[in-house]
Amino acid sequence: MSNFGAQGPWWSAPSSTSKSISLRTAIVLALVVGVIGGAFGASSSGSLFGYSTKLVKSNSVIERPADSVAGIAKRVLPSVVSIEAKDADGGATGSGFVISSDGYILTNNHVIASAVTSGGSITVRLQDGTSYDATVVGRDTSYDLAVLRVSNHSLPALQFGDSEKVAVGDSVLAIGSPLGLQGTVTLGIISAKDRAVTAGESATDNSFINALQTDAAINPGNSGGPLVDATGAVIGVNSAIATLGSALGSQTGSIGLGFAIPINQARKTADQLIKNGKATYPIIGVSVDMSVTGKGALISSKGVAVMAGGPAAKAGLKPGDLIYEFDGRAITSPEELIVAVRSHDVGDSVLVKYTRNSKNYQATLILTAGK
């Protein structure tokens, strides 16, 4: 049995027989301490009992190392731009970043697509407020990327990182113009890699991303801006966000699920757009049934689902085959197969595993260029 009750509750005042300071004495001491503290710690100049007091002003400076968040943001921000693409219906706003000092800027295709197709205008605004009319060098709906160019050929370009070396948990910054708020910096981590994500303004864009997932806040207007690592190097192009469905409140802002195109892929596409005005992407030469859910990607049994003379046809794949692994990567949906293929290069040799009539097979394919 506990003896707590014999001693009284923990919140009880000391008994009258204890050796404690009386209330009157405590009040007097408190006043004396307050006066002394005011005399020696006053925050403004003045006089007390005939003695003057003066504030001592601190001249300390906050040091921000180059590898701090503030240091990285200071280096990166001058290379990030805001983009306004006008069309007959008003247009869209987004972000971009300088990839070459002679005026080349990378962004998402969906930021400028409507302005291009309607004959509208595209304006690029730098961090210092300077604006330039931009021309479209090239754009690609498959990877949701576009390259613009402005007349200023002395812009600071960002350094490219290596998205293959990114690890889950790495710190990142997302920089852009969410909701038109230019120069916004948000901090987060890499939450996951190789997410199969669909980007673009409509399903007809057919843009599939083998994305980096981040919890750095990304909102409408961030599209096309850089995702940078702890050194300030670009590792991704912010392109899409997850939103809650109508049953969950239809929240359209950041919910900590943002997605970026890995910079290794974006860089290859940008190089092609600058050199040729268009980009190519690898294919295996099949059509998959996008309505089928569950493990794997099912080659459609409708129409010409296996391209004659294509990689899959040469390797012996047929309509109805279920592809469940591609180059060592487990395939759990049609979208995952598409992004897995597009994460490779034309000419790559890959091993494909598939099921036919409940039996497993494998074949080696050589990826060719899509049209």
Secondary structure, 3 states (H helix, E strand, C coil): CCCHHHHCCCCCCCCCCCCCCCHHHHHHHHHHHHHHHHHHCCCCCEEECCEEECCCCCCCCCCCCCCCHHHHHHHHHHHEEEEEEECCCCCEEEEEEEEECCCEEEECHHHHHHHHHCCCEEEEECCCCCEEECEEEEEECCCCEEEEECCCCCCCCCCECCHHHCCCCCEEEEEECHHHCCCEEEEEEEEEEEEEEEECCCHHHCEEEEEEEECCCCCCCCCCCEEECCCCCEEEEEEEECCCCHHHCCCCCCCCCEEEEEHHHHHHHHHHHHHHCCCCCEECCECECCCCCCCCEEECCCCCCECCCCHHHHHCCCCCCEEEEECCEECCCHHHHHHHHHCCCCCCEEEEEEEECCEEEEEEEECEECC
